[in-house]
Amino acid sequence: MTAHTTRIPPGDLAALLGSRLCHDLVSPLGAIGNGVELLEMSPDYPGLSQTPEMRLIAEAVVSARQRIQGYRMAFGLAQGDQRVARPELARLVEGMAAQGRLAITLDAEGDFARPEVRMVMLALMCMESAMPWGGRVIVLRTTPGWRLVAECDRSRVDPDLWAWLHGGTARTPAPSEVHFPLLAETATASGRRLRHEFDQTGGEIAF
């Protein structure tokens, strides 16, 4: 009897790993958050919720949970038949804006294929890398696809990183830059063509 083996494409295997890590981290972060809320409500510790230390812990837990949810969408496995409702996308976008210095506006209605939302999150990460001093981004859902339009007072654009979005480069990205090749790979897997431009005052990514 011949044994049949199933081989998982390397990209899917990496996405499965990302999903597993994010899933396993969400539960303990939720437990920490619940513990903080119980301490804040306890009559044994009056005024505890207003202390700088407790506020710092509570804000750190919220920040970590928002970041993990964004990572789960950006780096986890995204299959074509999965859909994401607008309220969920809005929460992801709001969570990402809360993490940094970007003001992000979502202009989209309906529900969306998860691979598209994954590309939106990866594209936002690319823009975040280019605008470390902050800026404004509008995420637009148009008839043919998506446009992310950015404005800023100044930017820091690394041509080697942006080259990943149109074919690749000899430079290996740092772990904090992995969203650039991942966006390119996701676009290729989805049969979508990326268009992008970025200068000192902003730019856009479209697909």
Backbone as numpy.savetxt, mean C-alpha at the origin, in Angstrom:
# Nx Ny Nz CAx CAy CAz Cx Cy Cz
2.10 -45.72 -10.25 1.26 -44.54 -10.25 2.15 -43.30 -10.25
1.90 -42.41 -11.17 2.73 -41.22 -11.30 2.21 -40.12 -10.39
3.12 -39.57 -9.59 2.74 -38.48 -8.69 2.69 -37.17 -9.47
1.67 -36.39 -9.22 1.53 -35.09 -9.87 1.92 -34.00 -8.87
2.78 -33.12 -9.29 3.20 -32.03 -8.42 2.72 -30.70 -8.99
2.42 -29.81 -8.11 1.98 -28.47 -8.50 3.09 -27.48 -8.22
3.49 -26.76 -9.24 4.53 -25.76 -9.06 3.88 -24.38 -8.99
4.32 -23.61 -8.03 3.79 -22.26 -7.82 4.76 -21.26 -8.44
4.29 -20.38 -9.29 5.18 -19.36 -9.85 5.85 -18.56 -8.74
7.13 -18.20 -8.92 7.84 -17.47 -7.86 7.11 -16.22 -7.38
6.49 -15.49 -8.31 5.76 -14.28 -7.91 4.60 -14.59 -7.00
3.85 -15.65 -7.32 2.71 -16.04 -6.47 3.19 -16.55 -5.11
4.32 -17.26 -5.12 4.85 -17.78 -3.86 5.25 -16.62 -2.94
5.89 -15.59 -3.51 6.26 -14.42 -2.71 5.01 -13.71 -2.18
3.97 -13.64 -3.01 2.72 -12.99 -2.59 2.04 -13.79 -1.47
2.09 -15.10 -1.57 1.53 -15.94 -0.52 2.27 -15.72 0.80
3.59 -15.59 0.71 4.38 -15.30 1.90 3.98 -13.96 2.50
3.80 -12.95 1.64 3.37 -11.65 2.13 2.03 -11.72 2.81
1.09 -12.46 2.22 -0.23 -12.62 2.82 -0.14 -13.29 4.19
0.69 -14.33 4.28 0.84 -15.07 5.54 1.42 -14.17 6.63
2.46 -13.42 6.31 3.07 -12.55 7.30 2.09 -11.49 7.79
1.38 -10.87 6.86 0.42 -9.84 7.25 -0.71 -10.42 8.08
-1.20 -11.58 7.68 -2.29 -12.23 8.42 -1.87 -12.54 9.85
-0.66 -13.07 10.01 -0.21 -13.46 11.34 0.11 -12.26 12.23
0.40 -11.11 11.63 0.70 -9.92 12.43 -0.56 -9.17 12.84
-1.63 -9.29 12.05 -2.86 -8.56 12.35 -3.44 -8.99 13.69
-3.43 -10.29 13.99 -4.06 -10.80 15.20 -3.40 -10.26 16.48
-2.08 -10.35 16.64 -1.49 -9.81 17.87 -1.62 -8.29 17.97
-1.59 -7.60 16.85 -1.79 -6.15 16.90 -3.20 -5.82 17.37
-4.18 -6.62 16.91 -5.54 -6.42 17.38 -5.66 -6.67 18.88
-4.96 -7.70 19.37 -5.00 -8.00 20.80 -4.38 -6.86 21.62
-3.30 -6.29 21.12 -2.67 -5.16 21.81 -3.63 -3.97 21.84
-4.28 -3.72 20.70 -5.25 -2.63 20.63 -6.39 -2.82 21.61
-6.92 -4.04 21.69 -8.00 -4.32 22.63 -7.54 -4.13 24.08
-6.31 -4.55 24.34 -5.77 -4.38 25.70 -5.64 -2.92 26.08
-5.20 -2.11 25.14 -5.08 -0.66 25.39 -6.45 -0.06 25.68
-7.47 -0.45 24.89 -8.83 0.06 25.11 -9.37 -0.34 26.48
-9.10 -1.57 26.90 -9.58 -2.02 28.22 -8.90 -1.24 29.34
-7.61 -0.99 29.19 -6.91 -0.20 30.20 -7.47 1.21 30.28
-7.78 1.79 29.12 -8.31 3.16 29.09 -9.68 3.24 29.75
-10.46 2.18 29.66 -11.81 2.18 30.24 -11.85 1.74 31.69
-10.75 1.19 32.18 -10.75 0.63 33.53 -10.84 1.73 34.59
-11.74 1.55 35.58 -11.83 2.53 36.68 -10.62 2.48 37.61
-9.81 1.45 37.49 -8.62 1.32 38.34 -7.51 2.27 37.91
-7.62 2.80 36.70 -6.54 3.67 36.19 -7.15 4.97 35.66
-7.71 5.79 36.53 -8.34 7.03 36.07 -7.32 7.96 35.40
-7.75 8.51 34.27 -6.88 9.45 33.55 -5.79 8.81 32.74
-5.72 7.47 32.74 -4.63 6.80 32.02 -4.67 7.10 30.53
-5.89 7.18 29.97 -6.00 7.38 28.52 -5.44 8.72 28.07
-5.29 9.66 29.00 -4.80 10.99 28.63 -3.29 11.15 28.82
-2.65 10.13 29.33 -1.20 10.25 29.54 -0.46 10.16 28.21
0.66 10.87 28.08 1.43 10.83 26.82 1.87 9.41 26.46
2.20 8.63 27.47 2.68 7.27 27.19 1.58 6.41 26.57
0.36 6.49 27.13 -0.72 5.68 26.60 -1.14 6.16 25.23
-1.15 7.46 25.02 -1.50 7.98 23.70 -0.48 7.51 22.67
0.79 7.49 23.05 1.84 7.04 22.13 1.64 5.58 21.75
1.31 4.73 22.75 1.07 3.31 22.47 -0.14 3.14 21.57
-1.24 3.83 21.88 -2.46 3.70 21.10 -2.25 4.15 19.66
-1.56 5.26 19.47 -1.31 5.75 18.11 -0.39 4.81 17.34
0.59 4.22 18.04 1.50 3.29 17.37 0.76 2.04 16.92
-0.19 1.55 17.73 -0.97 0.36 17.36 -1.84 0.66 16.14
-2.52 1.80 16.14 -3.36 2.17 15.00 -2.50 2.30 13.74
-1.35 2.95 13.88 -0.46 3.13 12.73 0.01 1.79 12.18
0.40 0.88 13.07 0.89 -0.43 12.63 -0.21 -1.22 11.94
-1.43 -1.17 12.47 -2.54 -1.91 11.86 -2.86 -1.36 10.48
-2.85 -0.04 10.34 -3.11 0.55 9.03 -2.02 0.17 8.03
-0.78 0.19 8.47 0.32 -0.16 7.58 0.24 -1.62 7.15
-0.08 -2.49 8.09 -0.19 -3.92 7.76 -1.31 -4.16 6.75
-2.45 -3.49 6.91 -3.54 -3.65 5.96 -3.13 -3.19 4.57
-2.38 -2.09 4.50 -1.88 -1.64 3.20 -0.91 -2.62 2.59
-0.02 -3.17 3.41 0.94 -4.16 2.93 0.22 -5.42 2.45
-0.81 -5.79 3.16 -1.55 -7.01 2.80 -2.14 -6.87 1.39
-2.65 -5.68 1.08 -3.21 -5.45 -0.24 -2.11 -5.33 -1.30
-1.02 -4.64 -0.96 0.03 -4.39 -1.94 0.91 -5.61 -2.21
1.19 -6.39 -1.18 2.17 -7.47 -1.30 1.56 -8.86 -1.23
0.27 -8.95 -0.90 -0.37 -10.25 -0.81 -0.83 -10.75 -2.18
-1.36 -11.95 -2.20 -1.81 -12.57 -3.44 -3.09 -11.89 -3.92
-3.11 -11.46 -5.17 -4.27 -10.77 -5.74 -4.75 -11.55 -6.95
-5.92 -12.19 -6.84 -6.48 -12.95 -7.93 -7.55 -12.13 -8.66
-7.67 -12.36 -9.95 -8.51 -11.52 -10.80 -9.97 -11.51 -10.44
-10.49 -12.59 -9.82 -11.92 -12.63 -9.53 -12.27 -12.03 -8.17
-11.29 -11.57 -7.43 -11.55 -10.95 -6.14 -11.89 -9.47 -6.36
-12.88 -8.98 -5.61 -13.32 -7.59 -5.75 -13.08 -6.84 -4.44
-12.85 -5.56 -4.57 -12.65 -4.68 -3.42 -13.67 -3.56 -3.51
-14.48 -3.40 -2.48 -15.50 -2.34 -2.47 -14.84 -0.99 -2.21
-15.52 0.07 -2.67 -14.95 1.41 -2.51 -14.65 1.76 -1.05
-15.55 1.44 -0.08 -15.23 1.79 1.31 -13.92 1.17 1.80
-13.65 -0.07 1.36 -12.39 -0.70 1.77 -11.20 0.01 1.15
-11.31 0.35 -0.14 -10.22 1.09 -0.78 -10.03 2.44 -0.10
-11.13 3.10 0.25 -11.03 4.40 0.93 -10.29 4.26 2.26
-10.56 3.19 3.01 -9.87 2.96 4.28 -8.37 2.74 4.06
-8.05 1.98 3.02 -6.64 1.74 2.73 -5.92 3.04 2.37
-6.57 3.85 1.54 -5.98 5.12 1.13 -5.83 6.06 2.32
-6.87 6.13 3.16 -6.80 6.99 4.35 -5.70 6.51 5.30
-5.57 5.20 5.44 -4.54 4.66 6.29 -3.15 5.00 5.79
-2.97 4.95 4.48 -1.66 5.27 3.91 -1.36 6.75 4.08
-2.37 7.60 3.91 -2.17 9.04 4.09 -1.78 9.34 5.54
-2.37 8.61 6.48 -2.10 8.85 7.89 -0.67 8.46 8.26
-0.05 7.58 7.47 1.28 7.10 7.79 2.38 8.10 7.43
2.11 8.97 6.49 3.17 9.84 6.00 2.71 11.26 5.83
3.23 11.90 4.78 2.96 13.31 4.57 2.16 13.57 3.30
1.53 12.53 2.78 0.73 12.70 1.58 -0.73 12.97 1.95
-1.33 13.92 1.26 -2.77 14.12 1.33 -3.36 13.46 0.10
-4.15 12.41 0.31 -4.63 11.58 -0.80 -6.14 11.72 -0.93
-6.60 12.02 -2.13 -8.03 12.11 -2.44 -8.42 10.97 -3.38
-9.48 10.27 -3.04 -9.95 9.16 -3.87 -11.17 9.62 -4.67
-11.07 9.53 -5.99 -12.18 9.87 -6.88 -12.51 8.63 -7.70
-13.30 7.74 -7.12 -13.63 6.47 -7.77 -14.91 5.93 -7.16
-15.71 5.30 -7.98 -16.98 4.73 -7.53 -17.08 3.28 -7.97
-17.88 2.50 -7.23 -18.11 1.11 -7.60 -17.24 0.18 -6.79
-17.02 -1.01 -7.31 -16.07 -1.93 -6.73 -15.05 -2.30 -7.80
-13.91 -2.83 -7.35 -12.77 -2.93 -8.25 -12.09 -4.29 -8.12
-11.48 -4.74 -9.21 -10.71 -5.98 -9.18 -9.51 -5.80 -8.24
-9.25 -6.82 -7.45 -8.17 -6.70 -6.47 -6.81 -6.42 -7.11
-6.46 -7.04 -8.27 -5.18 -6.68 -8.88 -5.07 -5.18 -9.19
-6.18 -4.55 -9.57 -6.16 -3.11 -9.82 -5.86 -2.34 -8.54
-6.51 -2.74 -7.44 -6.29 -2.06 -6.17 -4.86 -2.29 -5.69
-4.36 -3.48 -5.94 -2.96 -3.74 -5.60 -2.04 -2.77 -6.34
-2.31 -2.53 -7.62 -1.50 -1.60 -8.39 -1.65 -0.17 -7.87
-2.85 0.20 -7.46 -3.05 1.53 -6.89 -2.18 1.71 -5.64
-2.18 0.71 -4.76 -1.39 0.82 -3.53 0.10 0.87 -3.83
0.55 0.06 -4.77 1.97 0.06 -5.13 2.35 1.40 -5.77
1.47 1.94 -6.62 1.74 3.23 -7.25 1.81 4.34 -6.20
0.94 4.29 -5.20 1.00 5.28 -4.12 2.32 5.18 -3.37
2.81 3.97 -3.18 4.09 3.80 -2.51 5.23 4.40 -3.34
5.14 4.24 -4.66 6.15 4.84 -5.53 6.12 6.36 -5.40
4.93 6.93 -5.38 4.82 8.38 -5.23 5.29 8.84 -3.85
5.01 8.05 -2.84 5.48 8.37 -1.50 7.00 8.43 -1.47
7.66 7.50 -2.19 9.12 7.51 -2.25 9.64 8.76 -2.93
8.91 9.25 -3.92 9.34 10.42 -4.68 9.03 11.73 -3.98
8.17 11.69 -2.95 7.76 12.92 -2.27 7.98 12.79 -0.76
9.24 12.65 -0.32 9.50 12.48 1.12 9.14 13.70 1.95
9.01 14.87 1.33 8.64 16.09 2.06 7.14 16.37 2.00
6.39 15.44 1.42 4.95 15.57 1.37 4.44 16.08 0.04
3.14 16.02 -0.10 2.50 16.45 -1.34 1.05 16.02 -1.37
0.43 16.18 -2.52 -0.98 15.86 -2.71 -1.13 14.88 -3.87
-1.99 13.90 -3.70 -2.23 12.89 -4.73 -3.73 12.72 -4.92
-4.17 12.71 -6.17 -5.55 12.36 -6.49 -5.55 11.01 -7.19
-6.35 10.08 -6.67 -6.48 8.76 -7.28 -7.79 8.75 -8.07
-7.68 8.69 -9.39 -8.84 8.80 -10.27 -9.12 7.48 -10.97
-10.37 7.05 -10.91 -10.80 5.88 -11.69 -11.47 6.41 -12.94
-10.85 6.19 -14.09 -11.39 6.65 -15.36 -11.91 5.46 -16.15
-12.58 5.74 -17.26 -13.16 4.66 -18.06 -12.11 3.65 -18.53
-10.96 4.08 -19.06 -9.99 3.08 -19.50 -9.13 2.51 -18.38
-9.08 3.14 -17.22 -8.21 2.62 -16.17 -8.10 3.57 -14.98
-6.86 3.74 -14.49 -6.61 4.54 -13.30 -5.55 5.59 -13.61
-5.67 6.75 -12.95 -4.65 7.79 -12.98 -4.39 8.24 -11.55
-3.13 8.31 -11.19 -2.73 8.88 -9.91 -1.91 10.13 -10.21
-2.44 11.27 -9.84 -1.83 12.56 -10.19 -1.30 13.20 -8.91
-0.03 13.59 -8.93 0.64 14.12 -7.73 1.11 15.55 -7.95
1.07 16.33 -6.87 1.63 17.67 -6.85 2.45 17.82 -5.57
3.56 18.54 -5.68 4.40 18.76 -4.51 5.26 20.00 -4.71
5.82 20.51 -3.64 6.71 21.66 -3.73 8.10 21.24 -4.19
8.50 20.06 -3.82 9.78 19.51 -4.29 9.72 17.99 -4.18
10.50 17.34 -5.00 10.50 15.88 -5.02 11.93 15.37 -5.05
12.05 14.06 -4.88 13.36 13.39 -5.00 13.14 12.16 -5.87
13.47 12.30 -7.14 13.21 11.25 -8.12 14.51 10.52 -8.45
14.52 9.22 -8.25 15.66 8.37 -8.58 15.38 7.72 -9.94
16.05 8.13 -11.00 15.76 7.58 -12.33 15.91 6.06 -12.40
16.85 5.51 -11.66 17.05 4.06 -11.68 15.84 3.31 -11.13
15.20 3.89 -10.13 14.00 3.24 -9.58 12.83 3.35 -10.54
12.61 4.53 -11.09 11.49 4.72 -12.01 11.68 3.96 -13.30
12.93 3.61 -13.62 13.18 2.81 -14.82 12.55 1.43 -14.72
12.30 0.96 -13.49 11.64 -0.33 -13.33 10.25 -0.31 -13.95
9.62 0.84 -14.00 8.25 0.92 -14.50 8.17 0.86 -16.02
9.31 0.91 -16.70 9.27 0.76 -18.16 10.37 -0.17 -18.65
10.56 -1.28 -17.94 11.45 -2.30 -18.48 12.55 -2.77 -17.57
12.83 -2.05 -16.48 13.84 -2.53 -15.56 15.15 -1.78 -15.64
16.03 -2.09 -14.70 17.32 -1.43 -14.59 18.31 -2.41 -13.99
19.57 -2.08 -14.09 20.60 -2.95 -13.54 20.68 -2.84 -12.03
20.12 -1.81 -11.48 20.20 -1.60 -10.03 19.20 -2.48 -9.29
19.67 -3.19 -8.28 18.79 -3.97 -7.43 18.17 -3.05 -6.39
16.84 -3.04 -6.26 16.22 -2.13 -5.30 16.49 -2.55 -3.86
16.52 -1.57 -2.97 16.60 -1.85 -1.54 15.24 -2.40 -1.09
15.18 -3.06 0.07 13.89 -3.55 0.56 12.82 -2.47 0.63
13.21 -1.24 0.96 12.24 -0.14 1.06 11.81 0.37 -0.31
12.38 -0.17 -1.40 12.07 0.26 -2.76 11.44 -0.84 -3.60
11.08 -1.95 -2.97 10.63 -3.13 -3.71 9.32 -2.88 -4.45
8.56 -1.84 -4.05 7.29 -1.56 -4.72 7.46 -1.16 -6.18
8.61 -0.65 -6.56 8.81 -0.27 -7.96 8.82 -1.50 -8.88
9.69 -2.49 -8.68 9.61 -3.67 -9.55 8.32 -4.46 -9.37
7.74 -4.45 -8.16 6.48 -5.16 -7.96 5.35 -4.54 -8.77
5.32 -3.22 -8.85 4.29 -2.57 -9.67 4.46 -2.95 -11.13
5.70 -2.97 -11.60 5.94 -3.35 -12.99 5.53 -4.80 -13.25
5.86 -5.69 -12.32 5.52 -7.10 -12.49 4.01 -7.32 -12.44
3.33 -6.62 -11.54 1.88 -6.75 -11.44 1.19 -6.25 -12.70
1.69 -5.15 -13.24 1.13 -4.61 -14.49 1.29 -5.60 -15.63
2.46 -6.20 -15.73 2.71 -7.18 -16.79 1.79 -8.39 -16.63
1.66 -8.88 -15.40 0.81 -10.05 -15.14 -0.66 -9.75 -15.43
-1.06 -8.48 -15.27 -2.45 -8.09 -15.50 -2.70 -7.65 -16.93
-1.66 -7.64 -17.76 -1.81 -7.20 -19.14 -2.08 -5.71 -19.27
-1.55 -4.92 -18.33 -1.76 -3.48 -18.36 -0.45 -2.75 -18.63
-0.54 -1.67 -19.39 0.64 -0.87 -19.71 0.73 0.31 -18.75
1.88 0.46 -18.14 2.11 1.58 -17.23 2.57 2.81 -18.00
2.04 3.95 -17.61 2.53 5.23 -18.12 2.88 6.09 -16.91
4.00 6.77 -16.99 4.39 7.56 -15.83 5.32 8.70 -16.23
5.28 9.73 -15.44 6.22 10.85 -15.55 6.29 11.52 -14.19
7.45 12.04 -13.87 7.61 12.70 -12.58 8.76 13.69 -12.67
8.52 14.91 -12.18 9.58 15.91 -12.15 9.62 16.54 -10.75
10.21 17.71 -10.64 10.43 18.31 -9.33 9.15 18.78 -8.65
8.07 18.95 -9.39 6.83 19.47 -8.79 5.67 18.47 -8.88
5.95 17.25 -9.27 4.90 16.25 -9.30 4.91 15.42 -10.57
3.82 14.71 -10.79 3.74 13.86 -11.97 2.55 12.93 -11.85
2.60 11.82 -12.58 1.48 10.88 -12.54 1.92 9.48 -12.91
1.13 8.53 -12.46 1.24 7.14 -12.87 -0.14 6.73 -13.35
-0.21 6.11 -14.51 -1.49 5.69 -15.08 -1.37 4.27 -15.59
-2.49 3.55 -15.55 -2.51 2.19 -16.10 -3.95 1.82 -16.44
